């Protein structure tokens, strides 16, 4: 999720929509508090934002540099692969665009600058792991992560190039979740279905076979 300034207001975008207008289902709605409700990702993001009592930075003047802030949203009402234990919005990067620059150069913020903006606005910053000395050490550490709790590491070099090093367990579980979702959708749309999940065990076996064939996680198996 990226928080950015436009028309003298702060907005948020997602990976799929510039206004984060994609719909998501979340639990905890309705009279019982257990019903699922549909919200936009924009509304869910700022709902958690307000719950955490986060502040928005001062709006930059027209001739001043503009900054985009990148966050990760964790929401218990709308869990993905990783199921959070609390609602969080975590800052993991910021880039400033100088409108007076002829090259539209983006300047990445150093960790000390991220700490300063977090202190000003009550934000949480992503953890930084400085003990790793090589990419091979990071790959080895990622292989030991619990894929149900952690996706992996984001590696950033001195030029601010980024790559993801994912936990093999996370990758395997992600593949299984995708295939289960596709199978459920196919069953819901098929005719003559008994609705009793008669193919569930067979589908689980197929899901596991896919993980084996993909060779993405010997640790998980």
C-alpha positions as CSV (number, residue, x, y, z in Angstrom):
1,X,0.0,0.0,0.0
2,X,1.4,3.4,-1.0
3,X,0.3,6.7,0.6
4,X,0.8,9.6,-1.7
5,X,-0.1,13.3,-2.1
6,X,-2.5,14.4,-4.9
7,X,-4.6,17.6,-5.2
8,X,-3.5,18.7,-1.7
9,X,-4.8,15.5,-0.1
10,X,-3.3,12.2,1.0
11,X,-4.5,9.1,-0.9
12,X,-3.6,5.4,-0.8
13,X,-3.0,3.0,-3.7
14,X,-2.8,-0.7,-3.8
15,X,-0.8,-2.9,-6.2
16,X,-3.9,-3.2,-8.4
17,X,-5.7,0.1,-8.1
18,X,-4.4,3.7,-7.8
19,X,-7.2,4.5,-5.4
20,X,-7.2,1.1,-3.6
21,X,-10.8,0.7,-4.7
22,X,-10.7,-3.1,-5.0
23,X,-13.2,-4.9,-2.8
24,X,-12.2,-7.2,0.1
25,X,-14.3,-9.2,2.5
26,X,-13.7,-8.9,6.2
27,X,-15.2,-10.5,9.2
28,X,-16.5,-8.8,12.3
29,X,-19.5,-7.0,10.8
30,X,-23.3,-7.2,11.1
31,X,-25.4,-7.5,14.2
32,X,-23.6,-10.6,15.5
33,X,-20.1,-9.3,14.9
34,X,-19.3,-12.5,13.0
35,X,-20.8,-11.7,9.6
36,X,-18.6,-11.0,6.6
37,X,-18.8,-7.5,5.1
38,X,-17.4,-6.1,1.9
39,X,-15.2,-3.0,1.9
40,X,-12.8,-1.4,-0.4
41,X,-9.1,-1.8,0.4
42,X,-8.9,2.0,0.8
43,X,-11.6,1.9,3.6
44,X,-10.0,-1.0,5.3
45,X,-6.6,0.6,5.3
46,X,-7.7,3.9,6.8
47,X,-10.0,2.0,9.3
48,X,-6.9,0.3,10.7
49,X,-4.9,3.6,10.3
50,X,-7.4,5.4,12.5
51,X,-7.6,2.6,15.0
52,X,-3.8,2.8,15.5
53,X,-4.1,6.6,15.9
54,X,-1.6,7.2,13.1
55,X,-1.1,10.8,11.8
56,X,-0.7,12.0,8.2
57,X,2.3,14.2,7.4
58,X,2.0,17.8,6.5
59,X,0.9,18.4,2.9
60,X,3.8,19.7,0.8
61,X,3.5,23.0,-1.1
62,X,3.3,23.0,-4.8
63,X,6.9,23.8,-5.3
64,X,8.1,21.4,-2.6
65,X,9.3,17.8,-3.1
66,X,6.6,15.2,-2.8
67,X,7.0,11.9,-0.9
68,X,5.4,8.5,-1.3
69,X,5.3,6.2,1.8
70,X,5.1,2.4,1.3
71,X,3.3,0.4,3.9
72,X,2.3,-3.2,4.6
73,X,-1.3,-3.7,5.9
74,X,-1.9,-6.6,8.4
75,X,-5.6,-7.0,9.3
76,X,-7.1,-9.7,11.5
77,X,-10.5,-9.2,9.8
78,X,-9.0,-9.9,6.4
79,X,-6.2,-12.3,6.8
80,X,-4.2,-13.6,3.8
81,X,-1.6,-16.3,3.9
82,X,0.0,-14.9,7.0
83,X,-2.6,-14.6,9.8
84,X,-1.7,-11.5,12.0
85,X,-2.2,-11.5,15.7
86,X,-3.1,-7.8,15.7
87,X,-3.9,-5.1,13.2
88,X,-0.8,-3.3,11.9
89,X,0.2,-0.8,9.2
90,X,4.0,-1.0,8.9
91,X,6.2,1.5,7.0
92,X,8.9,-0.2,4.9
93,X,10.1,2.6,2.6
94,X,9.7,6.1,1.4
95,X,10.7,7.9,-1.8
96,X,10.8,11.7,-2.5
97,X,10.2,13.2,-6.0
98,X,11.7,16.7,-6.5
99,X,9.3,18.6,-8.9
100,X,12.1,21.0,-9.8
101,X,14.4,18.2,-11.0
102,X,14.5,17.8,-14.8
103,X,15.1,14.1,-14.4
104,X,12.2,13.4,-12.0
105,X,14.7,11.7,-9.8
106,X,13.3,9.6,-6.9
107,X,15.4,9.7,-3.7
108,X,15.0,6.8,-1.3
109,X,14.9,7.5,2.4
110,X,17.6,6.2,4.7
111,X,16.6,4.2,7.7
112,X,17.3,7.1,10.1
113,X,14.8,9.3,8.1
114,X,12.2,6.6,8.3
115,X,12.7,6.4,12.1
116,X,12.2,10.2,12.3
117,X,8.9,10.3,10.3
118,X,7.6,7.3,12.4
119,X,8.4,9.1,15.6
120,X,6.5,12.2,14.4
121,X,3.4,10.4,13.3
122,X,3.2,7.4,15.6
123,X,4.0,4.8,12.8
124,X,5.6,1.4,13.1
125,X,8.7,0.8,11.0
126,X,9.6,-2.6,9.5
127,X,12.3,-4.5,11.3
128,X,15.8,-4.3,9.8
129,X,18.1,-7.3,9.9
130,X,21.7,-6.1,9.7
131,X,23.4,-9.3,10.9
132,X,23.4,-10.9,7.4
133,X,26.6,-10.5,5.5
134,X,25.7,-12.3,2.2
135,X,22.7,-13.4,0.1
136,X,23.5,-17.0,0.8
137,X,23.0,-16.4,4.5
138,X,19.6,-14.8,3.9
139,X,18.5,-17.7,1.7
140,X,19.6,-20.1,4.4
141,X,17.7,-18.1,7.1
142,X,14.6,-18.0,4.9
143,X,14.6,-21.8,4.6
144,X,14.3,-22.0,8.4
145,X,11.3,-19.6,8.7
146,X,7.8,-20.9,9.6
147,X,5.9,-20.3,6.4
148,X,2.6,-19.9,8.3
149,X,4.0,-16.9,10.2
150,X,6.6,-15.3,7.8
151,X,6.7,-14.8,4.1
152,X,10.4,-14.2,3.9
153,X,12.9,-11.3,3.7
154,X,13.1,-8.2,1.5
155,X,16.7,-7.6,0.6
156,X,17.8,-4.0,-0.2
157,X,21.3,-3.1,-1.4
158,X,23.1,0.3,-1.0
159,X,21.5,1.4,-4.3
160,X,18.0,0.5,-2.9
161,X,17.5,-2.3,-5.3
162,X,15.1,-4.8,-3.8
163,X,14.5,-8.5,-4.1
164,X,12.3,-11.0,-2.2
165,X,13.7,-14.1,-0.6
166,X,10.7,-16.2,0.3
167,X,10.3,-19.0,2.8
168,X,9.9,-22.3,0.9
169,X,7.1,-23.3,3.3
170,X,5.3,-20.1,2.5
171,X,5.5,-20.7,-1.2
172,X,4.2,-24.3,-0.8
173,X,1.3,-23.2,1.3
174,X,0.5,-20.4,-1.1
175,X,0.3,-22.8,-4.0
176,X,-2.0,-25.1,-2.1
177,X,-4.3,-22.2,-1.1
178,X,-4.5,-21.0,-4.8
179,X,-5.4,-24.4,-6.0
180,X,-8.0,-25.1,-3.3
181,X,-9.6,-21.7,-4.1
182,X,-9.8,-22.6,-7.8
183,X,-11.2,-26.1,-7.0
184,X,-13.9,-24.6,-4.7
185,X,-14.9,-22.1,-7.4
186,X,-15.2,-24.9,-10.0
187,X,-17.3,-27.0,-7.6
188,X,-19.6,-24.1,-6.9
189,X,-20.2,-23.5,-10.6
190,X,-20.7,-27.2,-11.6
191,X,-24.0,-28.8,-12.1
192,X,-25.2,-31.9,-10.3
193,X,-22.8,-31.3,-7.3
194,X,-23.8,-33.1,-4.2
195,X,-22.3,-30.3,-2.1
196,X,-20.8,-32.8,0.3
197,X,-17.2,-32.3,-0.5
198,X,-16.8,-35.7,-2.0
199,X,-13.8,-34.7,-4.0
200,X,-12.0,-32.9,-1.1
201,X,-9.6,-35.7,-0.3
202,X,-8.7,-36.2,-3.9
203,X,-8.2,-32.5,-4.4
204,X,-5.9,-32.3,-1.3
205,X,-3.9,-35.1,-2.9
206,X,-3.7,-33.2,-6.1
207,X,-2.6,-30.0,-4.3
208,X,0.2,-31.9,-2.6
209,X,1.2,-33.5,-5.9
210,X,1.5,-30.0,-7.4
211,X,3.8,-28.8,-4.6
212,X,6.0,-31.9,-5.2
213,X,6.1,-31.4,-8.9
214,X,6.9,-27.7,-8.5
215,X,9.8,-28.6,-6.3
216,X,9.4,-25.4,-4.4
217,X,9.7,-26.7,-0.8
218,X,11.5,-29.7,0.4
219,X,11.3,-28.2,3.9
220,X,7.5,-28.2,3.8
221,X,7.4,-31.8,2.7
